[in-house]
C-alpha cells in the first residue's frame, strides 16, 4: 500500500502571504474521494466502504473542504435538523482522518466536489496520487430525485418539476442551487481528467449500482487497492420520498432542530437525541410517501433536452448510455 504523502498546508481558496512563514499542518490526506453526484448512490457506497476493515471514512460524510466555492451556499441551504460541524481549518479537516489505522485506505465522500469549479484542482494540489470516484445517473430521474430532496430539505418550495426548472433563474443570489447546471457531466469529468490521469479515475453508472451494488463496491475496493474478497453488507441507495405537506414538515423540521421556544423546551424535557428521533419518525410516518412518477410528457421533454449531453457522455466514457437510459426510444 502506498504511504500517504505530506498534505499541502494551504487552505483551499486562501491567498498566500509571501512574507508569512509557511504554515505546517500534519496529518493524513485522504487516499480517495467520492466526488458525486448526490441522489446517485453515494451514501450507500460510503456506508459499504466504511464497513470494510481496510478502509477508513470519517463519521462526517460530507466535509466539503475542497469546494470553497460552494460551501457557503450549501451551509445556508441547510435548514433542517442539526447543522453539521464542517471543518473550518486544514487542521480540523485532517483531524477527521486521525483515527485511521496505518494499514487502512482513507477516503471521504463529498458529492459537491463534482459540481465545484475548484475541487478538482485543489484535490490534485493536495493529493496528486488520489483516486477519484464519480457516480452518474440518467438526467431526468436525477433531477426529479434532486428536486424531491431539496423540497424535503426545505430548500425548494416548487413541487412541480417543470415549473422548478423553468424558474431556476429566480434563485440568482439565493441558496437555491440550479438544477440543469448539475447535468453537465462531461464538463465536470473533464475538470478532474485535466489534473488526474485516467487510471486514477473511476466513473460508475447508477443503474449498475442499483442492479448489483456488491459487484460495483468490489470494483471500487479493487480500484482503491484493498481486499475485495472480504464479506460485505449490502446497503440500498436512499429511496426518494415526496413530502405530502410542506408546511407541517417545516414545522417538525424546526422542532427537530430545536428552533423556537417550544422546541427548546421539548429538547430540555426529553433530550436532544430523543427529540430528533421522535420528530424524524413523525415526519417519515405522517408526511413522507412514495413519489409520483414523472408525467410521460415531461419525462420525454427532459430526455430530449438532455440527449446531447447523454450522447457526449456516451462518447466520452465509451459506453452506450443512449440505449441503457432509453434515449433511443424517443420519438
C-alpha positions as CSV (number, residue, x, y, z in Angstrom):
1,X,0.0,0.0,0.0
2,X,1.4,3.4,-1.0
3,X,2.3,5.5,2.0
4,X,0.3,8.7,2.3
5,X,2.1,11.9,1.3
6,X,2.6,15.0,3.5
7,X,-0.6,17.1,2.8
8,X,-0.5,20.5,1.3
9,X,-0.6,23.1,4.1
10,X,-2.5,25.9,2.4
11,X,-6.3,26.0,3.0
12,X,-8.4,25.9,-0.2
13,X,-9.1,29.3,-1.6
14,X,-6.8,31.1,0.8
15,X,-4.4,33.6,-0.7
16,X,-0.8,33.0,0.5
17,X,1.1,35.8,2.2
18,X,4.6,35.8,0.7
19,X,6.1,37.4,3.9
20,X,4.5,35.0,6.3
21,X,6.2,31.7,7.3
22,X,4.8,28.7,5.6
23,X,2.1,27.0,7.7
24,X,2.7,23.4,8.7
25,X,-0.3,21.0,9.0
26,X,0.4,17.4,9.9
27,X,-2.0,14.7,9.3
28,X,-3.2,12.2,6.7
29,X,-4.8,13.4,3.5
30,X,-7.4,11.0,2.0
31,X,-6.2,8.4,-0.5
32,X,-9.5,8.5,-2.4
33,X,-12.5,10.8,-2.9
34,X,-16.1,10.1,-3.8
35,X,-16.9,13.3,-5.6
36,X,-20.5,12.9,-6.6
37,X,-23.3,13.1,-7.7
38,X,-25.9,13.3,-5.0
39,X,-29.0,11.1,-5.2
40,X,-26.9,8.6,-7.2
41,X,-25.9,6.1,-4.6
42,X,-23.1,8.0,-2.9
43,X,-24.4,7.5,0.6
44,X,-24.8,3.7,0.1
45,X,-21.3,3.5,-1.4
46,X,-19.9,5.5,1.5
47,X,-21.6,3.2,4.1
48,X,-20.5,0.0,2.4
49,X,-16.9,1.2,2.0
50,X,-16.6,2.3,5.6
51,X,-17.7,-1.1,6.8
52,X,-14.6,-2.7,5.2
53,X,-11.8,-3.3,7.7
54,X,-9.1,-1.9,5.4
55,X,-11.0,1.3,4.7
56,X,-11.4,4.3,7.0
57,X,-14.0,7.0,6.2
58,X,-15.0,9.6,8.9
59,X,-18.4,9.8,10.5
60,X,-18.9,13.2,8.8
61,X,-19.9,12.0,5.3
62,X,-19.5,15.4,3.5
63,X,-16.6,17.5,4.8
64,X,-16.8,19.7,1.6
65,X,-13.4,21.0,2.3
66,X,-12.2,21.2,-1.3
67,X,-15.3,23.0,-2.6
68,X,-14.9,26.5,-1.1
69,X,-16.9,28.0,-4.0
70,X,-20.0,26.0,-2.8
71,X,-19.6,25.7,0.9
72,X,-21.4,29.0,1.7
73,X,-24.5,28.2,-0.3
74,X,-24.6,24.6,0.9
75,X,-24.4,25.7,4.5
76,X,-27.0,28.4,4.0
77,X,-29.3,25.8,2.4
78,X,-29.2,23.5,5.5
79,X,-32.3,24.5,7.3
80,X,-33.5,21.1,8.7
81,X,-32.0,19.2,11.6
82,X,-28.7,19.8,13.4
83,X,-26.3,21.7,11.2
84,X,-23.2,19.6,10.6
85,X,-19.9,20.9,12.1
86,X,-17.8,21.3,9.0
87,X,-14.0,21.7,9.3
88,X,-13.1,25.4,9.3
89,X,-9.3,24.9,9.0
90,X,-7.0,22.4,7.4
91,X,-6.0,21.1,10.8
92,X,-9.7,20.4,11.5
93,X,-10.1,18.7,8.2
94,X,-7.1,16.4,8.7
95,X,-8.3,15.6,12.2
96,X,-11.2,13.8,10.7
97,X,-8.9,11.1,9.5
98,X,-6.7,10.9,12.6
99,X,-8.3,7.7,13.8
100,X,-7.4,5.8,10.7
101,X,-5.1,2.8,11.1
102,X,-1.7,2.8,9.4
103,X,-2.8,0.0,7.1
104,X,-6.1,1.5,6.1
105,X,-7.0,3.3,3.0
106,X,-8.5,6.7,3.9
107,X,-11.4,8.3,2.0
108,X,-14.1,10.9,2.1
109,X,-17.4,11.5,0.2
110,X,-18.5,15.0,-0.7
111,X,-20.9,14.9,-3.7
112,X,-20.5,18.6,-4.2
113,X,-16.9,18.2,-5.5
114,X,-18.1,17.1,-8.9
115,X,-20.1,20.2,-9.3
116,X,-17.5,22.5,-7.9
117,X,-15.4,24.5,-10.3
118,X,-12.4,24.4,-7.8
119,X,-12.4,21.0,-6.2
120,X,-10.5,19.1,-8.9
121,X,-7.6,21.4,-8.9
122,X,-7.5,21.7,-5.1
123,X,-7.6,18.0,-4.5
124,X,-4.9,17.4,-7.1
125,X,-2.7,20.0,-5.4
126,X,-3.1,18.4,-2.0
127,X,-3.0,14.8,-3.1
128,X,-1.9,14.3,-6.8
129,X,-2.0,10.5,-6.4
130,X,-5.6,10.4,-5.1
131,X,-8.2,8.1,-6.5
132,X,-11.4,9.8,-7.8
133,X,-14.8,8.1,-7.9
134,X,-17.9,9.6,-9.5
135,X,-21.4,8.1,-9.9
136,X,-23.7,9.4,-12.7
137,X,-27.4,9.0,-13.1
138,X,-29.8,9.4,-16.0
139,X,-30.5,13.2,-16.1
140,X,-34.4,13.2,-15.9
141,X,-34.6,10.8,-13.0
142,X,-31.6,12.5,-11.3
143,X,-33.3,15.9,-11.4
144,X,-36.6,14.6,-10.2
145,X,-34.9,12.9,-7.2
146,X,-32.8,16.0,-6.6
147,X,-35.9,18.2,-6.6
148,X,-37.7,15.9,-4.0
149,X,-34.6,16.0,-1.8
150,X,-34.4,19.8,-2.0
151,X,-38.1,20.0,-1.0
152,X,-37.5,17.7,1.9
153,X,-34.5,19.7,2.9
154,X,-36.7,22.9,2.8
155,X,-34.6,24.5,0.1
156,X,-37.1,24.2,-2.8
157,X,-40.7,25.2,-2.5
158,X,-41.9,24.5,-6.0
159,X,-43.5,21.0,-6.2
160,X,-43.9,20.9,-9.9
161,X,-40.6,19.9,-11.5
162,X,-41.3,21.7,-14.9
163,X,-42.0,25.0,-13.1
164,X,-39.0,24.4,-10.8
165,X,-36.7,24.0,-13.9
166,X,-38.4,26.9,-15.7
167,X,-37.9,29.2,-12.7
168,X,-34.4,28.1,-11.6
169,X,-33.0,31.5,-12.6
170,X,-35.1,33.0,-9.9
171,X,-32.6,31.6,-7.4
172,X,-29.8,34.0,-8.5
173,X,-28.1,35.1,-5.4
174,X,-30.0,32.8,-3.1
175,X,-29.3,29.5,-1.5
176,X,-31.4,27.5,-4.0
177,X,-29.0,25.7,-6.3
178,X,-29.6,25.5,-10.0
179,X,-30.7,22.2,-11.5
180,X,-29.5,21.8,-15.1
181,X,-26.0,23.1,-14.3
182,X,-25.6,19.8,-12.4
183,X,-26.1,17.7,-15.6
184,X,-23.0,19.0,-17.4
185,X,-21.5,15.6,-16.8
186,X,-18.7,15.7,-19.4
187,X,-17.6,19.2,-18.4
188,X,-17.5,18.1,-14.7
189,X,-15.5,14.9,-15.5
190,X,-13.1,16.9,-17.7
191,X,-12.2,19.1,-14.8
192,X,-10.9,16.1,-13.0
193,X,-9.4,14.5,-16.1
194,X,-7.3,17.7,-16.6
195,X,-5.5,17.1,-13.3
196,X,-5.7,13.4,-12.8
197,X,-4.6,10.6,-15.1
198,X,-7.2,8.2,-16.4
199,X,-6.0,5.3,-14.2
200,X,-6.8,7.3,-11.1
201,X,-10.4,8.0,-12.1
202,X,-13.4,5.6,-11.8
203,X,-16.7,6.6,-13.3
204,X,-19.7,4.5,-12.2
205,X,-23.2,4.4,-13.5
206,X,-26.1,4.5,-11.0
207,X,-28.0,1.7,-12.9
208,X,-25.1,-0.7,-12.3
209,X,-25.0,0.1,-8.6
210,X,-28.8,-0.4,-8.3
211,X,-28.6,-3.7,-10.1
212,X,-25.7,-5.2,-8.2
213,X,-24.2,-2.9,-5.5
214,X,-22.0,-5.6,-4.1
215,X,-20.3,-6.2,-7.5
216,X,-19.8,-2.4,-8.0
217,X,-18.4,-1.9,-4.5
218,X,-15.9,-4.8,-5.1
219,X,-14.8,-3.0,-8.2
220,X,-14.3,0.2,-6.1
221,X,-12.4,-1.8,-3.5
222,X,-10.0,-3.2,-6.2
223,X,-9.7,0.4,-7.6
224,X,-8.5,1.8,-4.2
225,X,-6.2,-1.1,-3.6
226,X,-7.8,-3.2,-0.8
227,X,-9.0,-6.8,-0.5
228,X,-12.3,-7.0,-2.5
229,X,-12.9,-10.6,-1.4
230,X,-13.9,-9.9,2.2
231,X,-17.6,-10.2,3.1
232,X,-19.6,-7.0,2.6
233,X,-23.0,-5.8,3.9
234,X,-25.3,-4.7,1.1
235,X,-26.8,-1.2,1.5
236,X,-29.5,0.1,-0.7
237,X,-29.4,3.5,-2.2
238,X,-31.6,6.0,-0.4
239,X,-35.0,6.0,-1.9
240,X,-36.6,9.3,-2.9
241,X,-39.6,10.4,-0.9
242,X,-42.2,13.0,-1.5
243,X,-43.3,15.4,1.2
244,X,-47.1,15.4,1.4
245,X,-47.4,18.7,3.5
246,X,-44.6,21.1,3.2
247,X,-45.8,23.5,5.9
248,X,-46.2,20.7,8.5
249,X,-42.8,19.2,7.5
250,X,-41.1,22.5,8.1
251,X,-42.7,22.9,11.5
252,X,-41.5,19.5,12.5
253,X,-38.1,20.3,11.0
254,X,-37.8,23.3,13.3
255,X,-38.7,21.1,16.2
256,X,-36.2,18.5,15.2
257,X,-33.5,21.3,15.0
258,X,-34.7,22.6,18.4
259,X,-35.6,26.0,16.9
260,X,-38.0,28.2,18.7
261,X,-39.0,28.3,22.4
262,X,-41.4,25.3,22.3
263,X,-38.8,23.1,20.6
264,X,-36.1,24.2,23.0
265,X,-38.4,23.4,26.0
266,X,-39.2,19.9,24.5
267,X,-35.5,19.4,24.0
268,X,-34.7,20.2,27.6
269,X,-37.5,17.9,28.8
270,X,-36.7,14.9,26.5
271,X,-33.2,15.3,25.5
272,X,-31.8,16.3,22.0
273,X,-31.4,12.7,20.7
274,X,-34.9,11.7,21.8
275,X,-36.4,14.8,20.3
276,X,-34.7,14.3,16.9
277,X,-35.6,10.7,16.7
278,X,-39.3,11.4,17.6
279,X,-39.7,14.2,15.1
280,X,-37.9,12.3,12.4
281,X,-40.1,9.3,12.9
282,X,-43.2,11.5,12.8
283,X,-42.1,13.1,9.6
284,X,-41.4,9.8,7.9
285,X,-44.7,8.2,9.1
286,X,-47.1,11.1,8.6
287,X,-45.6,13.3,5.9
288,X,-43.4,11.3,3.6
289,X,-44.6,8.9,0.8
290,X,-43.6,7.3,-2.4
291,X,-43.2,10.0,-5.1
292,X,-45.5,10.1,-8.1
293,X,-43.6,9.2,-11.3
294,X,-42.8,11.9,-13.8
295,X,-45.5,12.6,-16.3
296,X,-44.7,10.9,-19.6
297,X,-44.7,14.1,-21.5
298,X,-42.3,15.9,-19.1
299,X,-40.0,12.8,-18.9
300,X,-39.7,12.8,-22.7
301,X,-39.3,16.6,-22.8
302,X,-36.4,16.4,-20.4
303,X,-34.8,13.5,-22.2
304,X,-34.9,15.4,-25.5
305,X,-33.4,18.4,-23.7
306,X,-30.5,16.3,-22.3
307,X,-30.0,14.0,-25.2
308,X,-26.9,15.9,-26.5
309,X,-25.3,15.6,-23.0
310,X,-26.0,11.9,-22.9
311,X,-24.6,11.4,-26.4
312,X,-21.4,13.3,-25.4
313,X,-21.1,11.3,-22.2
314,X,-21.5,8.0,-24.1
315,X,-18.7,9.0,-26.4
316,X,-16.6,10.2,-23.5
317,X,-16.9,7.0,-21.5
318,X,-17.0,4.7,-24.4
319,X,-20.4,3.2,-23.3
320,X,-23.8,3.3,-25.0
321,X,-25.8,5.2,-22.4
322,X,-28.3,6.2,-25.1
323,X,-29.6,2.6,-25.1
324,X,-29.1,2.0,-21.4
325,X,-31.1,5.0,-20.5
326,X,-33.8,4.5,-23.2
327,X,-32.9,7.6,-25.2
328,X,-33.1,5.5,-28.4
329,X,-36.9,5.1,-27.7
330,X,-37.6,8.8,-28.0
331,X,-39.9,9.8,-30.9
